[in-house]
Amino acid sequence: MTTHLDGTRQRSFDFAVIGAGVVGASIARELARRGASVVVLDRASGVGGGCSYANAGILAPDHVSPLATPALLREAPLQMMRRPPAVRVRPTRGLTPWLGKLAASATPTRARVAQARLRQLANESTHLHRELGAQGLNPTLRKTGALDVYLRHPRGPVAGLLSPTELRELEPGLAPVAGGLHHTEEWVVESRSYVRAMLDDAMAHDAKVLFGTTVQQQVLSGGRVAALDTTAGRIRVGHVVLASGVESGALADQVGLRLPLRGGRGYVVDVATSAGTLAKPVRLKEHRVVVTPIKDWVRVAGSIEFGDEARTADLRRADALLEVAARVVPGLRGRPVLDRWAGERPCTPDGVPVIGATNTVQNLSVATGHGMWGLILAPVTARLIADQAINHRADPDLAWLSPDRFARRGTFLSRRIA
Ligand SMILES: Cc1cc2nc3c(=O)[nH]c(=O)nc-3n(C[C@H](O)[C@H](O)[C@H](O)COP(=O)(O)OP(=O)(O)OC[C@H]3O[C@@H](n4cnc5c(N)ncnc54)[C@H](O)[C@@H]3O)c2cc1C
């Protein structure tokens, strides 16, 4: 998949996209399809170097909500005490003010407005995922629907709650649970297959994809990024798109743009299963664990941890998720584990993504901070970035996504990335 600059001699591009996760790959494809010359740079040796390595793989547009909600504040203490904890926080010096901003954003009004806007984007994006599927460009997209299951009877009435018998008619692989809900309008997509398909299509439209290439420094000249210094040498650029997941904060810092991103670490464990183990995704509502059938394996995903970015992940936490999942899907018990993984969701303190151009640097766009919803929102993010950067169609209604909402610092120290 990788092309080499040496082989092409091309050292100058209309667009450089930094990061080849679900977001960067989608943007590269959209820009290349619109006729721009594009280079995608990723420091990893191949697809899935960041958070897009694995995720629950669910497109559930009506479940999308900002991270900062009153429910998060209300439920976090209980979620931190669960075994295994669904939420973990290691307070560090930098994290505490960030969490303060998250809490301040979690007002009922702000959360309601952000949720409505995000769901509209998520619905548009799901439509785009389906269009890609119809064109043969979303190879693993399947409409499955999904179940929310409760191990204990929920407090208060829940509209549409199904009995254990009704649930098992829908999903015979389920153990008896207290009740659940059936959502019909949901889809499954395998993350790395999606990224590969986007990059393949970008390359079919002449984009260059350079894995193993770290962007170390953005070279500023006259209020623009003139070039990128990379481990593959200097590349001249017309426009830069920062789609580097949780690392986007450090790259933004180089050019004086403040992006207060934090990693929200989640865990995944993939289990080989026999046919009929599970047909549709199951969300364990109390534990915030998701069990998704993907091809001939099942993925268990969950947890959100803040403050541990610099520490090596303890992958026993992925096994703890599997333990809980096997209580509800007994067919997972004793099956071979194919993979364990932990990754940092790029999270903003208002819990809303960052999508758009900045006033700080003339030719820089940002696409990150998608937190728990990067897979579903990737296609619409690509469309918004391409509309702004190629067609100069900045939508004033999208100011809520602007990178400039975190305010610019007066002075900055340009740091080179090793
Ligand atoms: C457990 C879990 C479950 C999830 N479930 C879902 C789900 O069901 N549905 C959903 O929509 N979302 C889900 N998500 C969220 C989703 O996976 C993320 O939002 C998404 O992967 C973020 O993608 P990205 O492209 O922004 O970042 P990344 O995938 O992190 O990509 C950034 C890339 O930038 C590269 N990079 C960084 N710095 C540099 C540099 N200096 N030079 C060059 N390259 C650089 C990295 O190598 C990386 O490949 C889940 C996440 C987790 C952890």
The ligand as an ORCA input file, in Angstrom:
! r2SCAN-3c Opt
* xyz 0 1
  C     -12.609      0.773     22.742
  C     -13.068      1.740     21.668
  C     -14.303      1.548     21.045
  C     -14.747      2.457     20.066
  N     -15.928      2.207     19.422
  C     -16.360      3.058     18.448
  C     -17.562      2.785     17.741
  O     -18.217      1.764     17.953
  N     -17.981      3.696     16.802
  C     -17.265      4.837     16.525
  O     -17.719      5.630     15.709
  N     -16.085      5.079     17.161
  C     -15.617      4.227     18.110
  N     -14.435      4.477     18.766
  C     -13.711      5.734     18.484
  C     -12.845      5.690     17.227
  O     -12.115      4.479     17.160
  C     -11.891      6.894     17.240
  O     -12.629      8.078     17.413
  C     -11.116      6.975     15.921
  O     -10.391      5.787     15.679
  C     -10.153      8.159     15.910
  O      -9.569      8.163     14.628
  P      -8.516      9.248     14.157
  O      -8.264      9.007     12.707
  O      -8.958     10.603     14.606
  O      -7.210      8.966     15.026
  P      -6.144      7.761     14.949
  O      -6.764      6.498     14.504
  O      -5.463      7.756     16.283
  O      -5.146      8.190     13.811
  C      -4.165      9.158     13.977
  C      -2.935      8.749     13.179
  O      -1.985      9.828     13.231
  C      -0.705      9.268     13.223
  N       0.244     10.278     13.756
  C       0.243     10.848     14.984
  N       1.250     11.750     15.096
  C       1.900     11.758     13.897
  C       3.019     12.491     13.369
  N       3.699     13.410     14.100
  N       3.415     12.234     12.094
  C       2.751     11.314     11.318
  N       1.678     10.590     11.779
  C       1.256     10.830     13.035
  C      -0.831      8.016     14.080
  O       0.169      7.055     13.786
  C      -2.240      7.521     13.737
  O      -2.234      6.500     12.767
  C     -13.946      3.588     19.728
  C     -12.696      3.748     20.335
  C     -12.245      2.829     21.271
  C     -10.885      3.009     21.894
*
